[in-house]
Amino acid sequence: MNEALRRAMANARMTDRELAERCDVDTKTVGRWITQPGRVPHARHRWAVAEALKEDEGVLWPDAAKTAIKVGPNREIAEVFPYRSAVPASLWRTLITRAERELTFAGYTNYFLWLEQARFGTALRRKAERGCRVRFVVGDPDSELTRSRERDENVPLTLSTRIRVTLAELAKLDGAVAARFSDGHAYLSVFRFDDAMIVTPLLPYSVGHDAPTLYLRRHQNDGMFDRFATHVEELWTRGRPVREDPDGQA
């Protein structure tokens, strides 16, 4: 019996069927998670359960956490996905929800976030109001680099259109969120959530959701996480304000 999972469900007043619906699995699957302690769900389901029950994944399935322990520089790599579109929406939600100090979205368009995350703008505003630094780094929709990438992608929904959607959504936040233009991340998207990060190296001639993706957690000084974080700070320092930033500083 997975007592930790059973207690977490009891504390959340959630039935097997309700948890199954939240995780998009069969009710019998949830039953097996409870009654078979050696059964460890797929990572995306563990994240969904942890989010639904407001409990840490390592508490619910400590064996999975032990298996994931690594040494050396690669210990910061929590998960690898062949496509950005394969990253569970629940992971994005969890990372955004748990961030308290910093949210930085340095994707060239950041367009997909507005589509995949319900009430994304509201969540950003609340984070900013609670003292979390929220920043966006986007490409310039009118730059030659953007036009060049549009020719490479050759898709109906152009980069410039996707960037302008993001800019329009940010404008609705009345300056609560800082945003800057940069061309330095045209082929590398970095999304930071305190000490967690999603990194996507974009491939030429393909769109962002087809790019391989890394989920990183910071565990050391000057490791992979810090190297990408330094890259983002450089983008921010060199970037041009989309409008007057709330913090005005890099």
CYANA upper distance limits for C-alpha pairs under 8 A (distance plus 0.5 A):
  1 MET  CA     34 ILE  CA      6.20
  1 MET  CA     35 THR  CA      4.97
  1 MET  CA     36 GLN  CA      6.24
  1 MET  CA     37 PRO  CA      5.67
  2 ASN  CA      6 ARG  CA      6.79
  2 ASN  CA     33 TRP  CA      7.62
  2 ASN  CA     34 ILE  CA      5.44
  2 ASN  CA     35 THR  CA      6.72
  2 ASN  CA     36 GLN  CA      7.25
  2 ASN  CA     37 PRO  CA      5.17
  2 ASN  CA     60 LEU  CA      8.31
  3 GLU  CA      7 ARG  CA      6.50
  3 GLU  CA     34 ILE  CA      7.93
  4 ALA  CA      8 ALA  CA      6.62
  4 ALA  CA     59 VAL  CA      7.31
  4 ALA  CA     60 LEU  CA      5.88
  5 LEU  CA      9 MET  CA      6.67
  5 LEU  CA     34 ILE  CA      6.98
  5 LEU  CA     60 LEU  CA      5.86
  6 ARG  CA     10 ALA  CA      6.73
  6 ARG  CA     34 ILE  CA      6.84
  7 ARG  CA     11 ASN  CA      6.55
  8 ALA  CA     12 ALA  CA      6.63
  8 ALA  CA     53 LEU  CA      6.81
  8 ALA  CA     55 GLU  CA      7.60
  9 MET  CA     13 ARG  CA      6.41
  9 MET  CA     14 MET  CA      5.68
  9 MET  CA     15 THR  CA      7.44
  9 MET  CA     53 LEU  CA      7.00
 10 ALA  CA     14 MET  CA      6.82
 10 ALA  CA     15 THR  CA      8.45
 12 ALA  CA     53 LEU  CA      6.43
 14 MET  CA     18 GLU  CA      6.50
 14 MET  CA     19 LEU  CA      6.91
 15 THR  CA     19 LEU  CA      6.72
 16 ASP  CA     20 ALA  CA      6.57
 16 ASP  CA     27 THR  CA      6.42
 16 ASP  CA     30 VAL  CA      6.45
 16 ASP  CA     31 GLY  CA      7.14
 17 ARG  CA     21 GLU  CA      6.75
 17 ARG  CA     26 ASP  CA      8.45
 17 ARG  CA     27 THR  CA      5.66
 17 ARG  CA     30 VAL  CA      8.41
 18 GLU  CA     22 ARG  CA      6.85
 19 LEU  CA     23 CYS  CA      6.71
 19 LEU  CA     27 THR  CA      8.42
 19 LEU  CA     30 VAL  CA      7.83
 19 LEU  CA     49 VAL  CA      7.74
 19 LEU  CA     52 ALA  CA      7.85
 20 ALA  CA     24 ASP  CA      6.27
 20 ALA  CA     25 VAL  CA      5.53
 20 ALA  CA     26 ASP  CA      6.28
 20 ALA  CA     27 THR  CA      5.70
 20 ALA  CA     29 THR  CA      8.15
 20 ALA  CA     30 VAL  CA      6.64
 21 GLU  CA     25 VAL  CA      7.00
 21 GLU  CA     26 ASP  CA      8.25
 21 GLU  CA     27 THR  CA      8.41
 22 ARG  CA     48 ALA  CA      7.80
 22 ARG  CA     49 VAL  CA      8.25
 22 ARG  CA     52 ALA  CA      7.42
 23 CYS  CA     45 HIS  CA      6.69
 23 CYS  CA     48 ALA  CA      6.11
 23 CYS  CA     49 VAL  CA      7.04
 25 VAL  CA     29 THR  CA      7.08
 25 VAL  CA     30 VAL  CA      8.09
 26 ASP  CA     30 VAL  CA      7.46
 27 THR  CA     31 GLY  CA      6.97
 28 LYS  CA     32 ARG  CA      6.80
 29 THR  CA     33 TRP  CA      6.86
 30 VAL  CA     34 ILE  CA      6.95
 31 GLY  CA     35 THR  CA      6.66
 32 ARG  CA     36 GLN  CA      5.90
 32 ARG  CA     39 ARG  CA      7.90
 33 TRP  CA     37 PRO  CA      7.19
 33 TRP  CA     39 ARG  CA      6.50
 33 TRP  CA     40 VAL  CA      7.61
 33 TRP  CA     41 PRO  CA      7.79
 40 VAL  CA     61 TRP  CA      7.41
 40 VAL  CA     64 ALA  CA      7.42
 41 PRO  CA     45 HIS  CA      6.44
 41 PRO  CA     46 ARG  CA      6.45
 42 HIS  CA     46 ARG  CA      6.82
 43 ALA  CA     47 TRP  CA      6.76
 44 ARG  CA     48 ALA  CA      6.75
 44 ARG  CA     88 PRO  CA      6.51
 44 ARG  CA     90 SER  CA      8.03
 44 ARG  CA     91 LEU  CA      7.93
 45 HIS  CA     49 VAL  CA      6.59
 46 ARG  CA     50 ALA  CA      6.57
 46 ARG  CA     57 GLU  CA      6.86
 47 TRP  CA     51 GLU  CA      6.60
 47 TRP  CA     57 GLU  CA      7.22
 47 TRP  CA     90 SER  CA      7.06
 47 TRP  CA     91 LEU  CA      6.71
 47 TRP  CA     94 THR  CA      8.30
 48 ALA  CA     52 ALA  CA      6.60
 48 ALA  CA     90 SER  CA      6.08
 48 ALA  CA     91 LEU  CA      7.93
 49 VAL  CA     53 LEU  CA      6.54
 49 VAL  CA     57 GLU  CA      8.45
 50 ALA  CA     54 LYS  CA      6.11
 50 ALA  CA     55 GLU  CA      5.47
 50 ALA  CA     56 ASP  CA      6.24
 50 ALA  CA     57 GLU  CA      5.91
 50 ALA  CA     60 LEU  CA      8.30
 51 GLU  CA     55 GLU  CA      7.31
 51 GLU  CA     90 SER  CA      7.82
 51 GLU  CA     94 THR  CA      6.73
 55 GLU  CA     59 VAL  CA      7.72
 55 GLU  CA     60 LEU  CA      7.99
 56 ASP  CA     60 LEU  CA      7.23
 57 GLU  CA     61 TRP  CA      6.58
 57 GLU  CA     62 PRO  CA      8.13
 57 GLU  CA     65 ALA  CA      8.38
 58 GLY  CA     62 PRO  CA      5.19
 58 GLY  CA     63 ASP  CA      8.38
 58 GLY  CA     64 ALA  CA      7.73
 58 GLY  CA     65 ALA  CA      5.97
 61 TRP  CA     65 ALA  CA      7.35
 62 PRO  CA     66 LYS  CA      6.79
 63 ASP  CA     67 THR  CA      6.68
 64 ALA  CA     68 ALA  CA      6.80
 65 ALA  CA     69 ILE  CA      7.09
 68 ALA  CA     78 ALA  CA      8.06
 69 ILE  CA     75 ARG  CA      7.42
 70 LYS  CA     74 ASN  CA      7.36
 70 LYS  CA     75 ARG  CA      5.02
 71 VAL  CA     75 ARG  CA      5.73
 73 PRO  CA    223 GLY  CA      6.78
 73 PRO  CA    224 MET  CA      7.64
 75 ARG  CA    219 HIS  CA      7.85
 76 GLU  CA    216 LEU  CA      5.83
 76 GLU  CA    217 ARG  CA      5.50
 76 GLU  CA    218 ARG  CA      6.24
 76 GLU  CA    219 HIS  CA      6.42
 76 GLU  CA    223 GLY  CA      8.23
 76 GLU  CA    224 MET  CA      7.50
 76 GLU  CA    225 PHE  CA      7.58
 77 ILE  CA    214 LEU  CA      7.41
 77 ILE  CA    215 TYR  CA      6.61
 77 ILE  CA    216 LEU  CA      5.22
 77 ILE  CA    217 ARG  CA      7.04
 78 ALA  CA    214 LEU  CA      8.27
 78 ALA  CA    215 TYR  CA      6.00
 78 ALA  CA    216 LEU  CA      5.86
 78 ALA  CA    217 ARG  CA      6.88
 79 GLU  CA    214 LEU  CA      6.65
 79 GLU  CA    215 TYR  CA      5.57
 79 GLU  CA    216 LEU  CA      7.67
 80 VAL  CA    212 PRO  CA      8.28
 80 VAL  CA    213 THR  CA      6.53
 80 VAL  CA    214 LEU  CA      5.33
 80 VAL  CA    215 TYR  CA      6.74
 81 PHE  CA     86 ALA  CA      6.76
 81 PHE  CA     87 VAL  CA      7.08
 81 PHE  CA    212 PRO  CA      6.41
 81 PHE  CA    213 THR  CA      5.60
 81 PHE  CA    214 LEU  CA      6.87
 82 PRO  CA     86 ALA  CA      7.65
 82 PRO  CA    210 ASP  CA      8.34
 82 PRO  CA    211 ALA  CA      7.47
 82 PRO  CA    212 PRO  CA      4.98
 82 PRO  CA    213 THR  CA      6.80
 83 TYR  CA     87 VAL  CA      7.85
 83 TYR  CA    209 HIS  CA      6.63
 83 TYR  CA    210 ASP  CA      5.37
 83 TYR  CA    211 ALA  CA      5.49
 83 TYR  CA    212 PRO  CA      5.09
 83 TYR  CA    213 THR  CA      6.54
 84 ARG  CA    200 THR  CA      7.54
 84 ARG  CA    208 GLY  CA      7.58
 84 ARG  CA    209 HIS  CA      5.27
 84 ARG  CA    210 ASP  CA      6.54
 84 ARG  CA    211 ALA  CA      6.18
 84 ARG  CA    212 PRO  CA      6.51
 84 ARG  CA    213 THR  CA      5.89
 85 SER  CA    209 HIS  CA      5.46
 85 SER  CA    210 ASP  CA      7.23
 87 VAL  CA     91 LEU  CA      7.56
 87 VAL  CA     92 TRP  CA      8.27
 87 VAL  CA    213 THR  CA      8.46
 88 PRO  CA     92 TRP  CA      7.39
 89 ALA  CA     93 ARG  CA      6.76
 89 ALA  CA    116 GLU  CA      7.49
 89 ALA  CA    117 GLN  CA      7.92
 90 SER  CA     94 THR  CA      6.53
 91 LEU  CA     95 LEU  CA      6.64
 92 TRP  CA     96 ILE  CA      6.66
 93 ARG  CA     97 THR  CA      6.43
 93 ARG  CA    117 GLN  CA      7.65
 94 THR  CA     98 ARG  CA      6.52
 95 LEU  CA     99 ALA  CA      6.66
 95 LEU  CA    193 PHE  CA      6.49
 95 LEU  CA    196 ALA  CA      7.84
 96 ILE  CA    103 LEU  CA      7.81
 96 ILE  CA    193 PHE  CA      6.91
 98 ARG  CA    193 PHE  CA      8.45
 99 ALA  CA    103 LEU  CA      7.26
 99 ALA  CA    132 CYS  CA      8.21
 99 ALA  CA    193 PHE  CA      5.83
 99 ALA  CA    194 ASP  CA      6.01
100 GLU  CA    127 LYS  CA      7.82
100 GLU  CA    131 GLY  CA      8.12
100 GLU  CA    132 CYS  CA      5.91
100 GLU  CA    194 ASP  CA      7.37
101 ARG  CA    131 GLY  CA      7.60
101 ARG  CA    132 CYS  CA      5.02
101 ARG  CA    133 ARG  CA      6.53
101 ARG  CA    194 ASP  CA      6.36
102 GLU  CA    132 CYS  CA      5.85
102 GLU  CA    133 ARG  CA      5.23
102 GLU  CA    134 VAL  CA      6.51
102 GLU  CA    192 ARG  CA      7.70
102 GLU  CA    193 PHE  CA      6.34
102 GLU  CA    194 ASP  CA      5.57
103 LEU  CA    132 CYS  CA      7.63
103 LEU  CA    133 ARG  CA      6.63
103 LEU  CA    134 VAL  CA      5.25
103 LEU  CA    135 ARG  CA      6.81
103 LEU  CA    191 PHE  CA      8.07
103 LEU  CA    192 ARG  CA      6.10
103 LEU  CA    193 PHE  CA      5.42
103 LEU  CA    194 ASP  CA      7.18
104 THR  CA    133 ARG  CA      8.39
104 THR  CA    134 VAL  CA      6.32
104 THR  CA    135 ARG  CA      5.22
104 THR  CA    136 PHE  CA      6.34
104 THR  CA    137 VAL  CA      8.28
104 THR  CA    190 VAL  CA      8.43
104 THR  CA    191 PHE  CA      6.13
104 THR  CA    192 ARG  CA      5.47
104 THR  CA    193 PHE  CA      7.32
105 PHE  CA    110 ASN  CA      7.47
105 PHE  CA    135 ARG  CA      6.76
105 PHE  CA    136 PHE  CA      5.30
105 PHE  CA    137 VAL  CA      6.73
105 PHE  CA    190 VAL  CA      7.05
105 PHE  CA    191 PHE  CA      5.12
105 PHE  CA    192 ARG  CA      7.04
106 ALA  CA    110 ASN  CA      7.88
106 ALA  CA    136 PHE  CA      6.27
106 ALA  CA    137 VAL  CA      5.01
106 ALA  CA    138 VAL  CA      6.86
106 ALA  CA    185 HIS  CA      7.93
106 ALA  CA    189 SER  CA      6.05
106 ALA  CA    190 VAL  CA      5.57
106 ALA  CA    191 PHE  CA      6.22
106 ALA  CA    232 VAL  CA      7.66
107 GLY  CA    136 PHE  CA      8.46
107 GLY  CA    137 VAL  CA      7.09
107 GLY  CA    138 VAL  CA      6.64
107 GLY  CA    185 HIS  CA      7.79
107 GLY  CA    188 LEU  CA      7.86
107 GLY  CA    189 SER  CA      4.85
107 GLY  CA    190 VAL  CA      6.66
107 GLY  CA    191 PHE  CA      7.63
108 TYR  CA    137 VAL  CA      7.65
108 TYR  CA    138 VAL  CA      5.24
108 TYR  CA    139 GLY  CA      5.46
108 TYR  CA    163 ILE  CA      7.98
108 TYR  CA    185 HIS  CA      7.05
108 TYR  CA    186 ALA  CA      6.40
108 TYR  CA    189 SER  CA      7.14
109 THR  CA    138 VAL  CA      6.05
109 THR  CA    139 GLY  CA      6.92
109 THR  CA    159 LEU  CA      7.31
109 THR  CA    162 ARG  CA      6.32
109 THR  CA    163 ILE  CA      5.04
109 THR  CA    166 THR  CA      7.31
110 ASN  CA    114 TRP  CA      8.21
110 ASN  CA    138 VAL  CA      7.74
110 ASN  CA    162 ARG  CA      8.35
110 ASN  CA    163 ILE  CA      7.74
110 ASN  CA    166 THR  CA      7.08
111 TYR  CA    115 LEU  CA      7.61
111 TYR  CA    162 ARG  CA      5.95
111 TYR  CA    163 ILE  CA      7.06
111 TYR  CA    165 VAL  CA      7.28
111 TYR  CA    166 THR  CA      6.18
112 PHE  CA    116 GLU  CA      6.59
113 LEU  CA    117 GLN  CA      6.16
113 LEU  CA    120 PHE  CA      7.84
114 TRP  CA    118 ALA  CA      7.96
114 TRP  CA    120 PHE  CA      6.56
114 TRP  CA    121 GLY  CA      8.22
114 TRP  CA    166 THR  CA      8.10
119 ARG  CA    123 ALA  CA      6.85
120 PHE  CA    124 LEU  CA      6.80
121 GLY  CA    125 ARG  CA      6.74
121 GLY  CA    169 GLU  CA      7.74
121 GLY  CA    170 LEU  CA      8.13
121 GLY  CA    173 LEU  CA      7.61
122 THR  CA    126 ARG  CA      6.76
123 ALA  CA    127 LYS  CA      6.71
124 LEU  CA    128 ALA  CA      6.71
124 LEU  CA    134 VAL  CA      7.61
124 LEU  CA    177 VAL  CA      8.05
125 ARG  CA    129 GLU  CA      6.64
125 ARG  CA    173 LEU  CA      7.21
125 ARG  CA    176 ALA  CA      6.82
125 ARG  CA    177 VAL  CA      7.87
126 ARG  CA    130 ARG  CA      6.76
127 LYS  CA    131 GLY  CA      7.12
127 LYS  CA    132 CYS  CA      5.80
127 LYS  CA    133 ARG  CA      8.27
127 LYS  CA    134 VAL  CA      7.98
128 ALA  CA    132 CYS  CA      5.39
128 ALA  CA    133 ARG  CA      6.58
128 ALA  CA    134 VAL  CA      6.68
128 ALA  CA    176 ALA  CA      6.86
128 ALA  CA    177 VAL  CA      7.49
129 GLU  CA    176 ALA  CA      8.31
133 ARG  CA    177 VAL  CA      8.40
134 VAL  CA    177 VAL  CA      5.95
134 VAL  CA    178 ALA  CA      6.93
135 ARG  CA    177 VAL  CA      6.41
135 ARG  CA    178 ALA  CA      5.29
135 ARG  CA    179 ALA  CA      6.13
136 PHE  CA    177 VAL  CA      8.08
136 PHE  CA    178 ALA  CA      6.75
136 PHE  CA    179 ALA  CA      5.03
136 PHE  CA    180 ARG  CA      6.93
137 VAL  CA    179 ALA  CA      6.23
137 VAL  CA    180 ARG  CA      5.53
137 VAL  CA    181 PHE  CA      6.28
137 VAL  CA    182 SER  CA      6.95
137 VAL  CA    235 LEU  CA      8.14
137 VAL  CA    236 TRP  CA      7.57
137 VAL  CA    239 GLY  CA      8.36
138 VAL  CA    163 ILE  CA      7.50
138 VAL  CA    179 ALA  CA      7.97
138 VAL  CA    180 ARG  CA      6.86
138 VAL  CA    181 PHE  CA      5.55
138 VAL  CA    182 SER  CA      6.52
138 VAL  CA    183 ASP  CA      8.45
139 GLY  CA    143 SER  CA      8.48
139 GLY  CA    146 THR  CA      7.57
139 GLY  CA    163 ILE  CA      7.49
139 GLY  CA    181 PHE  CA      5.85
139 GLY  CA    182 SER  CA      5.79
139 GLY  CA    183 ASP  CA      6.15
139 GLY  CA    185 HIS  CA      8.37
139 GLY  CA    186 ALA  CA      7.65
140 ASP  CA    146 THR  CA      7.36
140 ASP  CA    160 SER  CA      8.21
140 ASP  CA    163 ILE  CA      8.17
140 ASP  CA    181 PHE  CA      6.08
140 ASP  CA    182 SER  CA      7.21
140 ASP  CA    183 ASP  CA      7.68
141 PRO  CA    146 THR  CA      6.59
141 PRO  CA    147 ARG  CA      8.50
141 PRO  CA    159 LEU  CA      7.68
141 PRO  CA    160 SER  CA      4.82
141 PRO  CA    161 THR  CA      8.00
141 PRO  CA    163 ILE  CA      6.62
141 PRO  CA    164 ARG  CA      7.43
142 ASP  CA    146 THR  CA      7.34
142 ASP  CA    147 ARG  CA      7.98
142 ASP  CA    160 SER  CA      7.58
143 SER  CA    147 ARG  CA      7.04
144 GLU  CA    148 SER  CA      6.57
145 LEU  CA    149 ARG  CA      6.70
145 LEU  CA    183 ASP  CA      7.83
146 THR  CA    150 GLU  CA      6.61
146 THR  CA    159 LEU  CA      7.23
146 THR  CA    160 SER  CA      7.29
147 ARG  CA    151 ARG  CA      6.88
147 ARG  CA    159 LEU  CA      8.50
147 ARG  CA    160 SER  CA      8.30
148 SER  CA    152 ASP  CA      6.95
149 ARG  CA    153 GLU  CA      6.60
149 ARG  CA    159 LEU  CA      8.12
149 ARG  CA    205 TYR  CA      8.26
150 GLU  CA    154 ASN  CA      6.30
150 GLU  CA    155 VAL  CA      7.98
150 GLU  CA    158 THR  CA      6.57
150 GLU  CA    159 LEU  CA      6.46
150 GLU  CA    160 SER  CA      8.44
152 ASP  CA    204 PRO  CA      7.61
152 ASP  CA    205 TYR  CA      5.21
152 ASP  CA    206 SER  CA      7.87
153 GLU  CA    205 TYR  CA      5.56
153 GLU  CA    206 SER  CA      5.97
153 GLU  CA    207 VAL  CA      6.64
154 ASN  CA    158 THR  CA      8.26
157 LEU  CA    161 THR  CA      7.08
157 LEU  CA    162 ARG  CA      7.55
158 THR  CA    162 ARG  CA      6.86
159 LEU  CA    163 ILE  CA      6.61
160 SER  CA    164 ARG  CA      6.65
161 THR  CA    165 VAL  CA      6.79
162 ARG  CA    166 THR  CA      7.04
163 ILE  CA    167 LEU  CA      6.76
164 ARG  CA    168 ALA  CA      6.52
165 VAL  CA    169 GLU  CA      6.76
166 THR  CA    170 LEU  CA      6.62
167 LEU  CA    171 ALA  CA      6.62
168 ALA  CA    172 LYS  CA      7.18
169 GLU  CA    173 LEU  CA      7.68
170 LEU  CA    174 ASP  CA      8.08
170 LEU  CA    175 GLY  CA      8.24
170 LEU  CA    177 VAL  CA      7.58
171 ALA  CA    175 GLY  CA      7.45
173 LEU  CA    177 VAL  CA      7.28
175 GLY  CA    243 ARG  CA      8.46
175 GLY  CA    244 GLU  CA      8.05
175 GLY  CA    245 ASP  CA      7.35
175 GLY  CA    246 PRO  CA      6.70
176 ALA  CA    246 PRO  CA      6.85
177 VAL  CA    245 ASP  CA      7.81
177 VAL  CA    246 PRO  CA      7.19
178 ALA  CA    243 ARG  CA      8.41
178 ALA  CA    244 GLU  CA      8.21
178 ALA  CA    245 ASP  CA      5.17
178 ALA  CA    246 PRO  CA      6.31
178 ALA  CA    247 ASP  CA      7.67
178 ALA  CA    248 GLY  CA      8.45
179 ALA  CA    241 PRO  CA      6.61
179 ALA  CA    242 VAL  CA      6.08
179 ALA  CA    243 ARG  CA      7.59
179 ALA  CA    245 ASP  CA      7.15
180 ARG  CA    236 TRP  CA      7.42
180 ARG  CA    239 GLY  CA      5.97
180 ARG  CA    240 ARG  CA      5.64
180 ARG  CA    241 PRO  CA      4.73
180 ARG  CA    242 VAL  CA      5.43
180 ARG  CA    243 ARG  CA      8.20
181 PHE  CA    239 GLY  CA      5.82
181 PHE  CA    240 ARG  CA      5.56
181 PHE  CA    241 PRO  CA      6.76
181 PHE  CA    242 VAL  CA      6.70
182 SER  CA    235 LEU  CA      6.91
182 SER  CA    236 TRP  CA      8.28
182 SER  CA    238 ARG  CA      7.96
182 SER  CA    239 GLY  CA      5.50
182 SER  CA    240 ARG  CA      7.30
184 GLY  CA    235 LEU  CA      6.85
185 HIS  CA    189 SER  CA      6.76
185 HIS  CA    235 LEU  CA      8.07
186 ALA  CA    202 LEU  CA      8.44
187 TYR  CA    201 PRO  CA      6.47
187 TYR  CA    202 LEU  CA      5.17
187 TYR  CA    203 LEU  CA      7.45
187 TYR  CA    204 PRO  CA      8.22
188 LEU  CA    199 VAL  CA      7.88
188 LEU  CA    200 THR  CA      6.27
188 LEU  CA    201 PRO  CA      4.94
188 LEU  CA    202 LEU  CA      6.01
189 SER  CA    199 VAL  CA      6.28
189 SER  CA    200 THR  CA      5.50
189 SER  CA    201 PRO  CA      6.82
189 SER  CA    202 LEU  CA      7.79
190 VAL  CA    197 MET  CA      7.57
190 VAL  CA    198 ILE  CA      6.47
190 VAL  CA    199 VAL  CA      5.10
190 VAL  CA    200 THR  CA      6.93
190 VAL  CA    228 PHE  CA      7.81
190 VAL  CA    232 VAL  CA      7.76
191 PHE  CA    197 MET  CA      6.03
191 PHE  CA    198 ILE  CA      5.62
191 PHE  CA    199 VAL  CA      6.85
192 ARG  CA    196 ALA  CA      6.54
192 ARG  CA    197 MET  CA      4.93
192 ARG  CA    198 ILE  CA      7.09
192 ARG  CA    229 ALA  CA      8.33
193 PHE  CA    197 MET  CA      6.33
195 ASP  CA    217 ARG  CA      6.40
195 ASP  CA    218 ARG  CA      5.80
196 ALA  CA    215 TYR  CA      8.04
196 ALA  CA    216 LEU  CA      6.20
196 ALA  CA    217 ARG  CA      4.99
196 ALA  CA    218 ARG  CA      6.80
197 MET  CA    215 TYR  CA      6.39
197 MET  CA    216 LEU  CA      5.52
197 MET  CA    217 ARG  CA      6.84
197 MET  CA    225 PHE  CA      7.82
198 ILE  CA    213 THR  CA      7.47
198 ILE  CA    214 LEU  CA      6.18
198 ILE  CA    215 TYR  CA      5.14
198 ILE  CA    216 LEU  CA      6.67
199 VAL  CA    213 THR  CA      6.18
199 VAL  CA    214 LEU  CA      5.64
199 VAL  CA    215 TYR  CA      7.05
199 VAL  CA    216 LEU  CA      8.16
200 THR  CA    208 GLY  CA      8.35
200 THR  CA    211 ALA  CA      6.81
200 THR  CA    212 PRO  CA      6.54
200 THR  CA    213 THR  CA      5.04
200 THR  CA    214 LEU  CA      6.98
201 PRO  CA    211 ALA  CA      6.94
201 PRO  CA    212 PRO  CA      7.07
201 PRO  CA    213 THR  CA      7.45
202 LEU  CA    206 SER  CA      8.09
202 LEU  CA    207 VAL  CA      8.02
202 LEU  CA    208 GLY  CA      6.49
202 LEU  CA    211 ALA  CA      5.77
202 LEU  CA    212 PRO  CA      7.98
203 LEU  CA    207 VAL  CA      8.14
203 LEU  CA    208 GLY  CA      8.33
203 LEU  CA    211 ALA  CA      6.58
206 SER  CA    210 ASP  CA      7.20
206 SER  CA    211 ALA  CA      8.10
207 VAL  CA    211 ALA  CA      7.64
216 LEU  CA    225 PHE  CA      7.05
217 ARG  CA    225 PHE  CA      7.38
218 ARG  CA    223 GLY  CA      8.21
218 ARG  CA    224 MET  CA      8.49
218 ARG  CA    225 PHE  CA      5.99
218 ARG  CA    226 ASP  CA      7.98
219 HIS  CA    223 GLY  CA      8.19
221 ASN  CA    226 ASP  CA      7.16
222 ASP  CA    226 ASP  CA      5.60
222 ASP  CA    227 ARG  CA      6.70
223 GLY  CA    227 ARG  CA      6.74
224 MET  CA    228 PHE  CA      6.87
225 PHE  CA    229 ALA  CA      6.61
226 ASP  CA    230 THR  CA      6.52
227 ARG  CA    231 HIS  CA      6.89
228 PHE  CA    232 VAL  CA      6.87
229 ALA  CA    233 GLU  CA      6.85
230 THR  CA    234 GLU  CA      6.74
231 HIS  CA    235 LEU  CA      6.85
232 VAL  CA    236 TRP  CA      6.69
233 GLU  CA    237 THR  CA      6.59
233 GLU  CA    250 ALA  CA      7.29
234 GLU  CA    238 ARG  CA      6.63
235 LEU  CA    239 GLY  CA      6.22
236 TRP  CA    250 ALA  CA      6.25
237 THR  CA    249 GLN  CA      8.43
237 THR  CA    250 ALA  CA      5.62
241 PRO  CA    245 ASP  CA      7.21
244 GLU  CA    248 GLY  CA      7.48
245 ASP  CA    249 GLN  CA      8.36
